């Protein structure tokens, strides 16, 4: 075992401490490090779906504009280092080893969780590398998320859906109060929330904090020109600019909402926070090269080959409904679907959403303790009258899918970041 493998094992073993909501532990870690989170400006992003895409769009534009940009997201798809990037480049193995050694004594003393430790490593790395700005995505919720220790330039809340109910609550209002916990006094917030009940809660939180809040759909509009698996071409009008024939290198019309949020955030830091290097041409470049400048993968990702493979990390009912709606517009016929999910998800509703597109469903279980067993997925497939095969592991399930596909019939891999990640790793 290499030193890097041993370090990752140590970090991943911290998952035995579970999820600890609250800022006590992250506060201990960051004070020990000298509060690195205070040494760089940041943009903070929460929400149920779209956090990764929105974060990556913002980071990509900032990088394309010449700003040294940190990006902290989760989970990773293939390697832990994907979570922590600067200008799209992953943190190195040696740096992960270095920062883990610095923190190890404190981690063990206070039983720090995996996400808390990772967040502290990211913040210290960004401070040491003197980033101009960091785009920080929450892990779970917002109010008590370890990332909520920061005071950002701007808070962004993508949307509000029902998920992680054991930690966040079971209603839109309750979940909105948790996500809205990232709103800080006098710090503006932009949201893409369409649920009126949720938006009312966010507006109340903003008022208490004397923070301005904007809904991105109220300050911009989009006319879709062309949609394909490889991306979207649009005309976007904001309250400050008009973007003609703007190409976004992410497929799926649901990305329009994320784009509106990203542009609103970018225009805010440009015009209000003085990020003057952001020009129209840099925005165009950043949005057309998101994968290059941010490292984002697994969002309606088309992997060329025979058969065509589409990978998407939709992992809750809202995300799966959006994915299904998008594919119905872009794909003729049905698909072979490789599906795996975490056991805390409403997988029955997820399968129901994607059912009209499935010719054959292949149940898989990624190598993580939280994964739902394939027998439960098989049972739900059969209950919904879907032709089903037990693929067991992701690698085996993907091999079965390649054997089952007919002529030009595509394969869709979905249900979890972990399923997509194991598929990409297997292909690689």
KEZABA-472001 format. One record per residue (C-alpha): residue number from 0; x, y, z. Coordinates in nm, 4 decimals, always signed. Each point is the difference from the previous one (the first is absolute). Layout:
<rs>
nr, c1, c2, c3
NUM, X, Y, Z
...
</rs>
This chain:
<rs>
nr, c1, c2, c3
0, +0.0000, +0.0000, +0.0000
1, +0.1386, +0.3404, -0.0978
2, +0.0070, +0.2922, +0.2424
3, -0.2764, +0.1670, -0.2004
4, -0.2193, -0.3108, +0.0187
5, +0.0595, -0.0195, +0.3752
6, -0.0899, +0.3669, +0.0378
7, -0.3240, -0.0419, -0.1940
8, -0.0861, -0.3076, +0.2062
9, +0.0493, +0.2038, +0.3179
10, -0.2272, +0.2764, -0.1318
11, -0.2691, -0.2351, -0.1270
12, +0.0039, -0.1910, +0.3305
13, -0.1139, +0.3233, +0.1639
14, -0.3412, -0.0785, -0.1493
15, -0.0479, -0.2311, +0.2980
16, -0.0643, +0.3173, +0.1998
17, -0.2995, +0.0588, -0.2272
18, -0.1440, +0.3418, -0.0794
19, +0.0271, +0.2543, +0.2801
20, -0.2091, +0.3053, -0.0713
21, +0.1409, +0.3127, +0.1587
22, +0.2992, +0.2304, -0.0199
23, +0.1820, -0.0945, +0.3224
24, +0.2465, -0.2476, -0.1519
25, +0.0786, +0.2010, -0.3117
26, +0.0568, +0.2991, +0.2267
27, +0.2540, -0.1983, +0.2039
28, +0.1833, -0.1123, -0.3158
29, +0.0129, +0.3435, -0.1576
30, +0.1131, +0.1743, +0.3175
31, +0.2803, -0.2558, +0.0245
32, +0.1028, +0.0953, -0.3550
33, -0.0221, +0.3744, +0.0637
34, -0.3399, +0.0513, -0.1668
35, +0.1013, -0.0361, -0.3656
36, -0.3610, +0.0607, -0.1097
37, +0.0531, +0.3687, +0.0748
38, +0.2869, +0.0286, -0.2494
39, -0.1976, -0.0190, -0.3245
40, -0.3341, +0.1340, -0.1291
41, -0.2630, -0.2611, -0.0811
42, -0.3347, -0.0745, -0.1592
43, -0.2134, -0.2468, +0.1965
44, -0.2459, -0.2338, -0.1727
45, -0.2772, -0.2182, +0.1465
46, -0.3073, -0.1702, -0.1449
47, -0.1570, -0.3376, -0.0671
48, +0.1007, -0.0453, -0.3651
49, +0.2332, +0.1904, -0.2302
50, +0.2598, +0.1026, +0.2591
51, +0.2854, -0.1708, -0.1829
52, -0.0945, +0.1335, -0.3426
53, -0.0588, +0.3553, +0.1259
54, +0.3228, +0.0001, +0.2016
55, +0.1936, -0.1265, -0.3000
56, -0.1478, +0.2611, -0.2347
57, +0.0965, +0.2805, +0.2386
58, +0.3479, -0.1406, +0.0582
59, +0.0554, -0.0580, -0.3730
60, -0.0843, +0.3625, -0.0870
61, +0.2243, +0.1325, +0.2780
62, +0.2897, -0.2194, -0.1157
63, -0.0521, +0.0988, -0.3635
64, +0.0092, +0.3640, +0.1164
65, +0.3468, -0.0456, +0.1469
66, -0.0892, -0.0360, +0.3675
67, +0.1706, -0.2713, +0.2023
68, -0.3146, -0.1888, +0.0988
69, -0.0499, -0.2636, +0.2665
70, -0.2877, -0.2440, -0.0380
71, -0.1229, -0.2263, +0.2813
72, -0.2708, -0.2518, -0.0897
73, -0.1232, -0.3423, +0.1061
74, -0.0189, -0.2879, -0.0428
75, +0.2770, -0.1049, -0.2356
76, -0.0533, -0.2418, -0.2875
77, +0.3310, -0.1849, -0.0322
78, +0.2608, +0.1439, +0.2359
79, -0.0219, +0.1943, +0.3267
80, +0.2194, +0.2788, -0.1439
81, -0.2813, +0.1054, -0.2366
82, -0.1706, +0.1709, +0.2951
83, +0.2688, +0.2679, +0.0310
84, +0.1137, +0.1846, -0.3134
85, +0.1689, +0.3192, -0.1074
86, -0.0670, +0.1136, -0.3582
87, -0.1400, -0.3448, -0.0724
88, +0.3121, -0.1840, +0.1171
89, -0.0345, -0.2485, +0.2860
90, +0.1950, +0.0329, +0.3219
91, +0.3042, -0.2302, -0.0155
92, +0.0422, -0.3232, +0.1932
93, +0.2995, +0.1449, +0.1834
94, -0.1994, +0.3019, +0.1131
95, -0.2821, -0.2188, +0.1305
96, +0.2588, -0.2010, +0.1956
97, +0.1592, +0.3209, +0.1324
98, -0.3218, +0.1609, +0.1242
99, -0.1324, -0.3240, +0.1494
100, +0.3207, -0.0389, +0.2031
101, -0.0405, +0.3544, +0.1343
102, -0.3577, -0.0694, +0.1119
103, +0.0216, -0.3644, +0.1055
104, +0.0505, +0.0551, +0.3739
105, -0.2938, +0.2406, +0.0222
106, -0.2177, -0.2240, -0.2174
107, +0.0572, -0.2972, +0.2267
108, -0.0382, +0.1988, +0.3224
109, -0.3398, +0.1453, -0.0895
110, -0.1337, -0.2824, -0.2217
111, -0.0254, +0.2324, -0.2966
112, -0.2185, -0.1229, -0.2863
113, +0.1116, -0.0621, -0.3563
114, -0.1693, +0.3085, -0.1414
115, +0.1274, +0.2269, +0.2774
116, +0.3573, -0.1153, -0.0575
117, -0.0318, +0.0378, -0.3768
118, -0.1430, +0.3505, +0.0366
119, +0.2893, +0.1078, +0.2215
120, +0.2537, -0.1418, -0.2467
121, -0.1671, +0.1893, -0.2863
122, -0.0039, +0.3314, +0.1850
123, +0.3647, -0.0260, +0.1052
124, +0.1020, -0.0998, -0.3532
125, -0.1838, +0.2969, -0.1520
126, +0.1562, +0.2364, +0.2535
127, +0.3521, -0.1372, -0.0566
128, -0.0370, +0.0242, -0.3779
129, -0.1320, +0.3563, +0.0338
130, -0.3075, -0.0474, -0.2166
131, -0.1708, +0.3193, -0.1157
132, -0.3386, -0.1521, +0.0782
133, -0.1454, -0.3390, +0.0993
134, -0.3330, -0.1515, -0.1004
135, -0.1209, -0.2109, +0.2921
136, -0.2807, -0.2548, -0.0289
137, -0.1805, -0.1208, +0.3114
138, +0.0001, -0.3698, +0.0787
139, -0.3388, -0.0516, +0.1644
140, -0.2550, +0.2692, +0.0769
141, +0.1580, +0.3334, +0.0796
142, -0.0669, +0.1416, +0.3450
143, +0.2057, -0.2619, +0.1843
144, +0.2204, -0.1076, -0.2904
145, +0.3749, +0.0140, +0.0688
146, +0.0492, +0.2449, -0.2888
147, -0.2330, +0.2502, +0.1672
148, +0.2890, +0.1292, +0.2082
149, +0.0859, +0.2391, -0.2849
150, -0.1270, +0.3540, -0.0554
151, -0.0282, +0.0182, -0.3801
152, -0.0368, +0.2850, -0.2468
153, -0.3242, -0.1575, -0.1157
154, -0.2303, -0.2888, +0.0930
155, -0.1626, -0.2095, -0.2748
156, -0.2854, -0.2467, +0.0578
157, -0.0825, -0.2032, -0.3093
158, -0.3356, -0.1545, +0.0897
159, -0.1877, -0.1755, +0.2777
160, -0.1102, -0.3635, -0.0254
161, -0.0798, -0.2802, +0.2415
162, +0.3126, -0.1989, +0.0920
163, +0.2116, -0.0961, +0.3041
164, -0.3215, +0.0194, +0.2002
165, +0.1606, -0.1617, +0.3062
166, +0.2282, +0.3034, +0.0310
167, -0.1872, +0.2827, -0.1741
168, -0.3694, -0.0663, +0.0627
169, -0.2887, -0.1227, -0.2104
170, -0.1596, +0.3216, -0.1288
171, +0.1090, +0.2662, -0.2488
172, -0.0162, +0.2622, +0.2750
173, +0.2204, -0.1968, +0.2386
174, +0.2561, -0.0863, -0.2670
175, +0.0002, +0.3610, -0.1222
176, +0.0794, +0.1168, +0.3524
177, +0.3044, -0.2306, +0.0023
178, +0.1224, +0.0971, -0.3478
179, -0.0731, +0.3641, +0.0767
180, +0.2309, -0.0253, +0.2986
181, +0.2878, +0.1008, -0.2277
182, -0.1468, +0.3508, -0.0310
183, +0.2215, +0.2303, +0.2090
184, -0.0733, +0.3471, +0.1362
185, +0.0228, +0.2655, -0.2724
186, +0.1254, -0.2573, -0.2575
187, -0.2289, -0.0207, -0.3068
188, -0.1527, -0.3276, -0.1133
189, -0.1007, -0.1163, -0.3480
190, -0.2312, -0.2980, -0.0331
191, -0.1598, -0.2014, -0.2759
192, -0.2689, -0.1380, +0.2297
193, -0.3349, -0.0362, -0.1770
194, -0.1939, -0.1417, +0.2952
195, -0.1875, +0.2976, +0.1451
196, -0.0193, -0.1488, +0.3477
197, +0.3776, -0.0461, +0.0054
198, +0.0675, +0.3450, -0.1448
199, -0.2165, +0.1611, +0.2682
200, +0.2181, -0.1620, +0.2665
201, +0.3196, +0.1167, -0.1727
202, -0.1393, +0.3519, -0.0301
203, -0.0792, +0.0043, +0.3733
204, +0.3512, -0.1165, +0.0891
205, +0.1475, +0.2661, -0.2296
206, -0.2156, +0.2703, +0.1594
207, +0.1129, -0.1020, +0.3500
208, +0.3617, +0.0225, -0.1183
209, -0.0603, +0.3294, -0.1835
210, +0.1201, -0.1749, -0.3141
211, -0.1298, +0.0677, -0.3486
212, -0.1419, -0.3078, -0.1727
213, -0.0634, -0.0432, -0.3722
214, -0.1600, -0.2767, -0.2006
215, +0.2098, -0.0556, -0.3124
216, -0.3099, -0.0409, -0.2179
217, -0.1059, +0.3542, +0.0961
218, +0.3261, +0.1596, -0.1154
219, +0.0659, -0.2009, -0.3176
220, -0.1760, -0.1830, -0.2807
221, +0.1112, -0.2722, -0.2402
222, -0.1042, -0.0871, -0.3542
223, +0.1224, -0.3473, -0.0906
224, +0.1344, -0.0193, -0.3556
225, +0.1343, -0.3541, -0.0150
226, +0.0179, -0.2955, +0.2360
227, +0.2116, -0.3123, -0.0427
228, +0.1697, -0.2601, +0.2170
229, +0.3208, +0.2018, -0.0310
230, -0.1349, +0.3344, +0.1148
231, -0.2403, +0.2897, -0.0360
232, +0.0009, +0.3116, -0.2169
233, -0.2022, +0.2894, +0.1410
234, -0.0719, +0.3668, -0.0044
235, +0.0147, +0.1302, +0.3556
236, -0.1191, +0.3413, +0.1120
237, +0.0861, +0.1217, +0.3490
238, -0.0719, +0.3318, +0.1670
239, +0.3520, +0.1052, -0.1034
240, +0.0927, -0.1792, -0.3253
241, -0.1153, -0.1966, -0.2991
242, +0.1844, -0.3179, -0.1030
243, -0.0671, -0.1128, -0.3566
244, +0.0584, -0.3587, -0.1183
245, +0.1499, -0.0895, +0.3369
246, +0.1193, -0.3617, +0.0039
247, -0.0019, -0.2025, +0.3217
248, +0.2054, -0.3205, -0.0135
249, -0.2482, -0.1927, +0.2160
250, -0.2968, -0.1869, -0.1446
251, -0.3494, +0.0150, +0.1406
252, -0.2507, +0.2850, +0.0037
253, -0.0015, -0.0087, +0.3815
254, +0.3432, +0.1653, -0.0225
255, -0.1756, +0.3204, -0.1090
256, -0.1001, +0.0652, +0.3632
257, +0.3561, -0.0622, +0.1168
258, +0.1346, +0.2286, -0.2719
259, -0.2273, +0.2850, +0.1097
260, +0.1293, -0.0383, +0.3543
261, +0.3634, -0.0154, -0.1110
262, -0.0323, +0.3118, -0.2157
263, -0.1740, +0.1877, +0.2799
264, +0.2849, -0.0911, +0.2354
265, +0.2649, +0.0965, -0.2559
266, -0.1620, +0.3337, -0.0770
267, -0.0250, +0.0717, +0.3714
268, +0.3711, -0.0554, +0.0683
269, +0.0910, +0.1896, -0.3181
270, -0.2105, +0.3111, +0.0554
271, -0.0306, +0.0102, +0.3794
272, +0.3144, -0.1716, +0.1299
273, +0.2337, +0.1423, -0.2628
274, +0.1059, -0.3152, -0.1879
275, +0.0744, +0.2173, -0.3017
276, +0.1910, -0.2628, -0.2000
277, -0.3294, -0.1729, -0.0742
278, -0.0811, +0.0933, -0.3606
279, -0.2704, -0.1244, -0.2351
280, +0.2558, -0.2064, -0.1940
281, +0.1233, -0.1658, +0.3218
282, -0.3562, -0.0906, +0.0988
283, -0.0528, -0.1557, -0.3432
284, +0.3254, -0.1953, +0.0281
285, -0.0704, -0.1191, +0.3540
286, -0.3482, -0.1292, -0.0788
287, +0.1131, -0.1790, -0.3159
288, +0.2870, -0.1745, +0.1840
289, -0.1424, -0.0959, +0.3389
290, +0.1542, -0.3467, +0.0027
291, +0.3438, +0.1465, -0.0777
292, -0.0052, +0.2809, +0.2558
293, -0.1810, -0.1778, +0.2846
294, +0.0458, -0.3743, -0.0525
295, -0.3754, -0.0588, +0.0172
296, -0.1179, -0.3428, -0.1165
297, -0.3088, -0.2175, +0.0167
298, -0.2609, +0.2606, -0.0960
299, -0.1713, -0.1397, -0.3072
300, +0.3510, -0.1028, -0.0996
301, +0.0209, -0.1637, -0.3391
302, +0.2787, -0.2542, -0.0268
303, +0.0625, -0.0732, -0.3649
304, +0.0034, -0.3608, -0.1061
305, -0.2113, -0.2857, -0.1176
306, -0.2454, -0.0132, +0.1579
307, -0.0472, +0.3627, +0.1023
308, +0.0345, +0.0431, +0.3760
309, -0.1674, +0.2796, +0.1960
310, +0.0962, +0.0501, +0.3660
311, -0.1971, +0.2221, +0.2371
312, +0.0216, +0.0372, +0.3769
313, -0.3734, +0.0644, +0.0555
314, -0.0481, -0.1382, +0.3516
315, -0.3446, +0.1041, +0.1253
316, -0.3557, +0.0134, -0.1420
317, +0.0216, +0.3619, -0.1186
318, +0.3332, -0.0605, -0.1743
319, -0.1241, -0.3203, -0.1629
320, -0.3183, +0.1664, -0.1252
321, +0.2059, +0.2764, -0.1618
322, +0.2369, -0.2556, -0.1563
323, -0.2896, -0.2033, -0.1397
324, -0.1683, +0.3101, -0.1414
325, +0.3232, +0.1054, -0.1716
326, +0.0727, -0.3408, -0.1499
327, -0.3532, -0.0328, -0.1378
328, +0.0739, +0.3067, -0.2135
329, +0.3444, -0.1121, -0.1145
330, -0.0163, -0.3791, -0.0354
331, -0.2149, -0.1973, -0.2437
332, -0.1203, -0.3294, +0.1448
333, +0.0929, -0.1604, +0.3288
334, +0.3212, -0.0717, +0.1876
335, +0.1793, -0.2641, +0.1985
336, +0.0227, +0.1556, +0.3461
337, +0.2623, -0.0897, +0.2605
338, -0.1469, +0.1178, +0.3299
339, +0.1390, +0.0081, +0.3530
340, -0.0928, +0.2205, +0.2916
341, +0.0690, +0.0763, +0.3649
342, -0.2432, -0.1625, +0.2401
343, -0.1101, +0.3341, +0.1516
344, -0.1430, +0.1160, -0.3334
345, -0.3602, -0.0259, -0.1218
346, +0.1060, -0.2510, -0.2644
347, -0.3555, -0.1120, -0.0799
348, -0.0874, +0.3484, -0.1250
349, +0.3327, +0.0248, -0.1825
350, -0.0706, -0.3211, -0.1895
351, -0.3559, +0.1138, -0.0719
352, +0.1354, +0.3185, -0.1595
353, +0.2424, -0.1780, -0.2316
354, -0.2269, -0.3019, -0.0700
355, -0.1387, +0.1228, -0.3381
356, +0.3551, +0.0050, -0.1398
357, +0.1071, -0.3436, +0.1219
358, +0.0005, -0.3011, -0.2295
359, +0.2191, -0.2002, +0.2383
360, +0.0904, +0.1037, +0.3536
361, +0.3216, -0.1320, +0.1531
362, +0.0215, +0.0234, +0.3793
363, +0.3440, +0.0698, +0.1438
364, +0.1478, +0.0835, +0.3387
365, +0.3134, +0.2171, +0.0276
366, +0.2718, -0.0826, +0.2512
367, -0.1150, +0.2218, +0.2845
368, -0.1793, -0.0891, +0.3229
369, -0.2872, +0.2392, -0.0717
370, -0.0891, -0.1751, -0.3266
371, -0.3386, -0.1667, -0.0385
372, +0.0195, -0.3721, -0.0697
373, -0.0838, -0.1176, -0.3520
374, -0.2793, -0.2308, +0.1220
375, -0.2020, +0.3041, +0.1116
376, +0.0555, +0.1702, -0.3358
377, -0.0948, -0.3184, -0.1852
378, -0.3163, -0.0286, +0.2048
379, -0.0993, +0.3567, -0.0877
380, +0.0822, -0.0517, -0.3704
381, -0.2259, -0.3048, -0.0053
382, -0.2727, +0.1787, +0.1956
383, +0.0002, +0.2689, -0.2690
384, -0.0038, -0.2644, -0.2797
385, +0.3532, +0.0806, -0.1188
386, +0.2080, -0.2737, -0.1626
387, +0.2768, -0.0364, +0.2574
388, +0.3430, -0.1592, +0.0387
389, +0.2000, -0.0208, +0.3211
390, +0.3393, +0.1404, -0.0956
391, +0.1303, -0.0180, +0.3579
392, +0.3135, +0.2174, -0.0261
393, +0.0280, +0.3141, -0.2139
394, +0.2756, -0.1494, -0.2152
395, -0.1931, -0.3207, -0.0619
396, -0.3229, +0.1907, -0.0599
397, +0.1659, +0.2204, -0.2598
398, +0.1403, -0.3045, -0.1804
399, -0.3479, -0.1540, -0.0061
400, -0.1396, +0.3259, -0.1367
401, +0.2439, -0.0073, -0.2913
402, -0.1140, -0.3534, -0.0810
403, -0.3691, +0.0881, +0.0273
404, -0.0021, +0.3150, -0.2138
405, -0.1479, -0.0198, -0.3514
406, +0.1571, +0.1688, -0.3026
407, +0.0075, +0.3765, +0.0707
408, -0.1786, -0.0305, +0.3336
409, +0.1753, +0.2154, +0.2653
410, +0.0985, -0.1010, +0.3521
411, -0.0858, +0.2327, +0.2884
412, +0.1888, -0.0300, +0.3295
413, -0.1684, +0.1897, +0.2834
414, -0.1385, +0.0100, +0.3547
415, +0.3068, +0.1049, +0.1954
416, +0.3359, +0.1772, -0.0235
417, +0.1540, -0.3266, +0.1178
418, -0.1531, -0.2049, -0.2827
419, +0.1183, +0.2497, -0.2616
420, +0.3422, +0.0203, +0.1632
421, +0.0520, -0.3762, +0.0027
422, -0.1135, -0.0191, -0.3639
423, +0.2475, +0.2697, -0.1092
424, +0.2750, -0.1723, +0.1964
425, -0.0819, -0.3346, -0.1615
426, +0.0011, +0.1516, -0.3495
427, +0.3284, +0.1788, +0.0709
</rs>
